[in-house]
Amino acid sequence: MTLLLTLINCAEKASNIARVCRSNEKLLSLLVQEKSGAEKNQRFDQDFKTLADVLIQETIKHEVGTQFPDMREHILGEESPNFTNTNGQKVSIAVGATESETAACLEEVLGGFEGAAAALATEVHAEVAYKGEELGDIPAQLDQLDYSNLGIWIDPIDATAEYIAGDSIFSSFPGITSAGLDCVTVLIGVYKRDSGVPIIGIVAQPFAKKLQENSYQTALYWGVCLPTLKAHNCFFKEREGSQRIGIFSSSEQANILQSIRDLNYELAFSAGAGHKALKVICQDADVYLLSKGSTFKWDTCAPQAILRALGGDIYDYVESINQQQAVPINYISKEDKCNTNGLIAVRNPNLVKELLEQLA
């Protein structure tokens, strides 16, 4: 199985775990834990992690590390595997060799909720194959990759606060959700460790398609950008009309927003870095701009790889303005986790020159 297909199936398994955790309000309330210290995103007064976050991350690490052992030590994620259970005991989440081992670990976290632990362990060890209609053709050339030179950044549940909050709130812009479950994404990005360039990206929306109450279907997008290959499943029609749309965090600086308005963009606001980047990928928005250092490598690696496959990219906001040329975000340093200089994400790179001149 190619690395791409393995990651696609991991994203679907991650979506299943996210849905199982979210389907029971009592279980969800048990699983939520506030982050503190170095784990906390300083942009938010409260920043939560859930067992779903940690379990998804460790599941992906386990599966990819087992199938591609050369990559095992270079699979990185947002979350610490350490969790405090309802009895105040610290537990390190680990995927066991068997379903029963994983269930035993999860029971420790859940304080004896055997049924919930067993249900989650079943999802972790299930054989999963994503079968969405939009999967597209998986390129075979990926078999030639040097796995010893690859690293992965995982954001197991991007927009955790929206995941906890629940139902979606839609904006006035077609295809753009302001808040809620539709903003939740699973992000898996692969990069070359010697160059820091992202080459494979998976963005999955576990709650994209509501089938019935508490029943959802995943929407999944992937892209590959190599010197000899560009492939993706992101075939979207351009929006009707000529109006340009920029998508932003609600905390973006007022003067930045006015500068973008002056370029005749309409402004949309939405939660989730992965979701906002996905809106650019899907052509629901033309640019995602963030002037603050409040996103991290795990937020951008996956969508950046997809945008590169589409001819776009995610650029360093400050350096691009200073140099008056597009400077892509890079992943060569795994210690520097924060995108401290902000970002500009576009599918059409022809938009960047005008933006940089306006923001200088």
C-alpha positions in Angstrom: 0.0 0.0 0.0 1.4 3.4 -0.9 2.1 6.0 1.8 -0.7 8.2 0.4 -3.3 5.5 0.6 -2.2 4.6 4.1 -2.5 8.2 5.2 -6.0 8.5 3.6 -7.2 5.5 5.5 -5.6 6.9 8.7 -7.6 10.1 8.2 -10.8 8.1 7.8 -10.0 6.1 10.9 -9.3 9.4 12.7 -12.7 10.7 11.6 -14.4 7.5 12.9 -12.7 8.0 16.3 -13.7 11.7 16.4 -17.3 10.8 15.6 -17.5 8.0 18.3 -16.1 10.4 20.9 -18.6 13.1 19.9 -21.7 10.9 19.7 -22.2 10.7 23.4 -22.4 14.0 25.4 -21.6 12.3 28.7 -18.6 10.6 27.2 -17.5 13.8 25.6 -17.7 15.7 28.9 -15.5 13.1 30.5 -12.9 13.3 27.7 -12.3 17.1 27.7 -9.3 18.5 29.5 -8.0 22.0 29.5 -4.5 22.6 28.2 -2.0 24.5 30.3 1.6 25.8 30.1 3.5 25.1 27.0 0.7 23.1 25.5 -1.7 26.0 25.5 -2.3 28.2 22.4 -1.9 31.7 23.9 -4.4 33.2 21.5 -7.3 31.6 23.4 -8.4 32.1 27.0 -9.2 28.4 27.1 -7.6 25.8 24.9 -8.8 22.2 25.2 -7.5 18.8 24.3 -9.7 15.8 24.2 -9.0 12.1 24.4 -10.0 12.0 20.7 -7.1 14.4 19.9 -4.6 12.3 21.7 -5.9 8.9 20.6 -6.1 9.9 16.9 -2.6 11.2 17.0 -1.2 8.1 18.6 -3.2 5.8 16.3 -1.7 7.5 13.2 1.8 7.3 14.7 1.3 3.6 15.4 -0.1 2.8 11.9 2.3 4.8 9.9 5.3 3.8 12.1 4.4 0.1 11.7 4.0 0.2 7.9 6.9 2.6 7.3 9.4 2.0 10.1 12.0 4.5 8.6 9.5 7.3 9.4 8.6 6.2 12.9 10.8 8.6 14.8 9.8 11.6 12.6 6.0 11.5 13.1 5.1 14.6 15.1 1.9 16.0 16.4 0.2 18.8 18.4 -0.7 16.8 21.4 1.2 15.4 24.4 0.2 11.8 24.9 -0.3 12.4 28.6 -3.8 12.7 30.0 -5.2 13.0 33.5 -8.1 10.8 34.3 -11.2 11.5 36.4 -9.3 10.2 39.5 -6.5 12.6 39.0 -4.1 10.0 37.8 -1.7 10.8 34.9 -1.9 8.3 32.1 0.1 8.1 28.9 -2.1 7.2 26.0 -0.5 4.4 23.9 -1.9 2.1 21.2 -1.2 -1.5 22.1 -0.3 -4.4 19.9 -3.8 -5.8 20.5 -7.3 -4.3 20.9 -7.5 -5.5 24.5 -4.2 -3.8 25.4 -5.5 -0.5 24.0 -8.8 -0.9 25.8 -7.0 -1.5 29.1 -5.1 1.8 28.6 -8.2 3.7 27.7 -10.0 2.3 30.8 -7.4 4.0 32.9 -8.2 7.3 31.3 -11.9 6.9 31.5 -11.9 5.8 35.1 -13.5 2.4 34.6 -15.9 3.2 31.7 -15.3 -0.3 30.2 -17.9 0.0 27.4 -16.6 3.3 26.1 -13.0 2.1 26.3 -13.8 -1.0 24.4 -15.7 0.9 21.7 -12.8 3.3 21.1 -10.3 0.4 21.1 -12.4 -1.3 18.4 -12.2 1.8 16.2 -8.4 2.1 16.8 -7.8 -1.5 15.6 -10.4 -1.6 12.9 -9.5 -2.3 9.3 -10.5 1.0 7.6 -10.5 1.9 3.9 -11.8 5.3 2.8 -14.4 4.8 0.0 -15.6 8.3 -0.7 -16.7 9.1 -4.2 -14.2 11.9 -4.5 -11.1 9.8 -3.7 -9.7 10.1 -7.3 -6.8 8.2 -8.8 -4.0 7.4 -6.3 -0.6 7.8 -8.1 1.7 4.7 -8.0 4.9 6.8 -8.3 4.9 7.4 -4.6 6.5 3.9 -4.2 9.8 5.6 -5.1 9.9 7.9 -2.1 12.9 7.8 0.3 11.0 7.2 3.6 14.1 7.8 5.7 14.0 11.5 4.6 10.3 12.1 5.4 8.6 13.6 8.4 4.9 14.0 9.3 3.0 16.8 11.1 -0.4 15.7 12.5 -3.2 17.9 13.8 -5.6 15.2 15.0 -8.5 17.5 15.5 -8.0 21.1 14.3 -10.6 23.5 15.8 -11.0 21.5 19.1 -13.2 24.2 20.6 -15.6 23.8 17.7 -15.5 20.1 18.1 -16.6 20.5 21.7 -19.2 23.2 21.0 -21.1 21.2 18.4 -23.6 22.4 15.7 -22.3 24.5 12.8 -23.1 28.2 12.2 -23.1 29.1 8.6 -21.9 32.4 7.1 -23.5 34.5 4.4 -20.9 33.2 1.9 -21.7 30.0 0.1 -19.6 27.1 1.3 -18.1 28.9 4.3 -19.0 28.0 7.8 -18.4 30.4 10.6 -18.2 28.0 13.6 -19.0 24.5 14.7 -18.5 21.0 13.6 -18.1 21.8 9.9 -14.9 23.7 10.8 -13.3 20.6 12.4 -10.5 19.0 10.3 -8.0 16.2 10.6 -4.7 17.3 9.1 -1.8 15.0 8.0 1.1 16.6 6.2 4.3 14.9 4.9 7.5 16.9 4.3 11.0 16.2 3.2 13.3 16.6 6.2 16.4 17.7 4.2 14.6 20.6 2.4 11.6 21.2 4.7 9.2 21.2 1.7 5.7 19.7 2.2 5.0 17.1 -0.4 1.8 15.2 0.7 -1.2 16.6 2.4 -4.5 15.1 3.7 -7.3 17.3 5.0 -10.4 15.4 6.2 -13.7 16.8 7.5 -15.2 14.2 9.9 -18.5 16.1 10.1 -18.9 17.4 6.6 -21.9 15.5 5.5 -24.7 15.0 8.0 -26.7 11.9 7.2 -29.0 11.9 10.2 -28.9 12.8 13.9 -25.3 12.0 15.2 -24.4 10.4 11.9 -21.9 11.9 9.5 -19.8 11.1 6.5 -16.2 12.3 5.9 -15.2 14.7 3.1 -11.5 14.1 2.3 -9.0 16.0 0.2 -5.5 15.1 -0.7 -2.6 16.5 -2.8 0.9 15.4 -3.8 3.6 17.8 -5.0 6.9 16.2 -6.2 9.4 17.5 -8.8 8.1 14.9 -11.2 4.5 14.6 -10.1 1.5 16.8 -9.1 -1.7 15.0 -8.3 -4.8 15.8 -6.2 -8.5 15.2 -5.9 -9.4 18.8 -5.5 -11.4 19.5 -8.7 -13.7 22.4 -7.9 -15.5 24.9 -10.2 -14.5 28.5 -9.9 -17.1 30.7 -8.0 -19.5 32.5 -10.1 -19.1 36.3 -10.3 -15.9 38.4 -10.0 -16.0 39.3 -6.4 -12.9 38.2 -4.4 -13.2 36.8 -0.9 -10.6 36.8 1.9 -11.1 34.5 4.9 -9.8 35.5 8.3 -9.8 34.8 12.0 -12.3 37.0 13.9 -9.3 38.3 15.9 -7.4 39.7 12.9 -6.2 43.3 13.2 -8.6 45.9 12.0 -6.0 47.8 9.9 -5.1 44.6 8.1 -8.8 43.9 7.3 -9.2 47.5 6.0 -6.2 47.1 3.7 -7.7 44.0 2.2 -11.1 45.7 1.8 -9.3 48.5 0.0 -8.3 45.8 -2.6 -12.0 45.1 -3.2 -12.1 41.8 -1.3 -15.2 40.8 0.7 -14.3 39.5 4.2 -15.4 36.1 5.6 -14.6 35.0 9.2 -14.3 31.4 10.2 -12.9 29.1 12.9 -10.0 26.6 12.4 -6.8 27.2 10.5 -7.2 23.9 8.6 -10.8 24.9 7.6 -9.8 28.3 6.4 -7.0 26.9 4.3 -9.5 24.3 2.9 -11.8 27.1 1.8 -9.0 28.4 -0.4 -8.3 24.9 -1.7 -12.0 24.5 -2.5 -12.1 28.0 -4.2 -14.8 29.2 -1.7 -12.2 31.9 -0.8 -9.3 33.4 -2.7 -6.9 34.1 0.2 -6.5 33.1 3.8 -4.4 35.7 5.6 -3.2 35.7 9.2 -0.9 38.4 10.5 -0.3 36.8 13.9 1.9 33.9 15.0 -1.1 31.8 16.2 -0.8 28.8 13.9 1.7 25.9 14.0 3.4 23.5 11.7 0.7 20.9 12.3 -1.9 23.4 11.1 -0.3 24.3 7.8 1.8 21.3 6.5 -1.1 19.3 5.1 -3.0 22.2 3.4 0.3 23.6 2.1 1.1 20.4 0.3 -2.3 20.3 -1.3 -2.1 24.0 -2.4 1.4 23.3 -3.9 -0.1 20.5 -5.9 -2.7 23.0 -7.2 -0.1 25.6 -8.1 -0.5 27.7 -5.0 1.2 27.7 -1.6 1.2 29.0 2.0 3.7 31.9 2.5 5.4 33.5 5.5 3.4 36.7 6.0 6.2 38.9 7.5 9.1 37.7 5.4 7.0 37.9 2.2 6.1 41.5 2.9 9.7 42.4 4.0 11.2 40.9 0.8 8.2 41.9 -1.4 8.2 38.4 -2.8 6.5 35.2 -1.9 8.5 33.2 0.7 6.9 29.8 1.4 6.6 28.4 5.0 9.2 25.7 5.5 9.4 22.7 7.9 13.2 22.1 8.0 13.3 22.8 11.8 11.0 20.5 13.8 11.9 22.4 17.0 10.4 25.7 15.8 6.8 24.6 15.8 5.0 28.0 15.6 4.4 29.9 12.4 5.5 33.0 14.3 5.4 35.3 11.2 1.8 34.6 10.2 0.7 33.3 6.8 -0.8 34.0 3.4 -2.5 31.0 1.7 -3.5 31.2 -1.9 -4.5 28.8 -4.7 -3.7 31.4 -7.3 -0.2 32.9 -6.7 -0.9 35.8 -9.1 -2.8 37.4 -6.2 0.2 37.6 -3.9 2.1 40.6 -5.5 -0.8 43.0 -5.1 -1.3 41.8 -1.5 2.3 42.3 -0.5 2.4 45.8 -2.1 -0.8 46.8 -0.2 0.4 45.4 3.2 4.0 46.8 3.0 
